[in-house]
């Protein structure tokens, strides 16, 4: 049997990260976001922005965007060395046989069909 090798994330781990990081609104499009925050949080943000030489808006947008990218990548990007990647593919290609609990669940009538 010939094994087809799938493209590996470890072959180009930055490709996906770059794609997500470059995602954004159309260049000519601007949108506003209005926030209500307590005075202490606003002062903290202002101090941090000033420390970096940025405006409050620049700091908030860059910080929120950076965290959003991290969250998305944490959900979608898995970096594995070649050996672990091959082991992962092996498990995906050869799942274990269904056990009795799964067989029982599959035979059950779904709630939306009752």
C-alpha positions in Angstrom: 0.0 0.0 0.0 1.4 3.4 -1.0 1.3 6.0 1.8 0.5 9.5 0.8 2.4 12.0 2.9 0.2 14.9 3.9 1.8 18.4 4.1 3.3 18.8 7.6 3.0 21.9 9.7 6.6 21.3 10.8 7.7 21.8 7.2 6.5 25.5 7.3 5.2 26.4 10.7 5.3 30.1 10.0 3.1 29.9 6.9 -0.1 29.5 8.8 0.9 32.0 11.5 1.6 34.6 8.8 -1.7 33.9 7.1 -3.6 34.5 10.3 -1.5 37.6 11.3 -2.1 39.2 7.9 -5.8 38.7 8.1 -7.8 41.9 8.7 -10.3 44.3 7.4 -10.0 45.6 3.9 -7.3 48.4 3.7 -9.8 51.2 3.1 -12.3 50.0 5.8 -12.2 51.4 9.3 -14.6 50.4 12.1 -15.1 51.7 15.6 -15.4 49.8 18.8 -16.7 51.6 21.9 -15.7 50.3 25.3 -16.7 51.1 28.9 -13.9 50.4 31.3 -13.2 51.5 34.9 -10.9 54.4 35.5 -8.1 52.2 36.9 -8.0 50.0 33.8 -7.9 53.1 31.6 -5.0 54.5 33.5 -3.2 51.2 33.4 -3.7 51.1 29.6 -2.6 54.7 29.2 0.6 54.1 31.3 1.5 51.0 29.2 0.8 52.8 25.9 3.0 55.8 27.1 5.8 53.4 28.1 5.8 52.1 24.5 5.4 55.5 22.9 2.0 54.6 21.5 -1.4 56.2 21.6 -4.1 54.5 23.7 -5.8 53.4 20.5 -2.6 52.0 18.9 -1.8 50.1 22.1 -5.3 48.7 22.5 -5.6 47.6 18.9 -2.1 46.0 18.7 -2.6 44.3 22.1 -6.1 42.9 21.2 -5.0 41.9 17.7 -1.9 40.1 19.1 -4.0 38.2 21.7 -6.6 37.3 19.1 -4.0 35.8 16.8 -2.5 33.8 19.7 -6.0 32.5 20.6 -6.7 31.4 17.0 -3.4 29.8 16.6 -3.7 28.0 19.9 -6.9 26.5 18.6 -5.6 25.6 15.1 -1.9 25.3 15.0 -0.1 22.2 16.4 3.6 22.0 15.9 5.1 18.5 16.0 8.5 17.2 15.2 8.5 14.8 12.2 8.4 11.6 14.4 5.4 12.8 16.4 3.7 14.1 13.3 3.9 10.7 11.7 2.6 9.1 14.9 -0.3 11.5 14.9 -1.1 10.7 11.3 -0.9 7.0 12.1 -3.5 7.4 14.9 -5.8 9.5 12.6 -5.5 6.9 9.8 -6.1 3.9 12.1 -8.6 4.8 14.8 -9.4 2.3 17.4 -12.5 0.1 17.0 -15.7 1.5 18.5 -16.3 0.3 22.1 -19.6 -0.7 23.6 -20.5 2.8 24.9 -20.0 4.4 21.4 -22.0 1.7 19.7 -24.9 2.2 22.2 -24.7 6.0 21.7 -24.8 5.7 17.9 -27.9 3.4 18.1 -29.8 5.9 20.3 -32.4 8.1 18.7 -31.3 11.8 18.9 -33.4 14.1 21.0 -34.3 16.2 18.0 -35.9 13.2 16.4 -38.1 12.2 19.3 
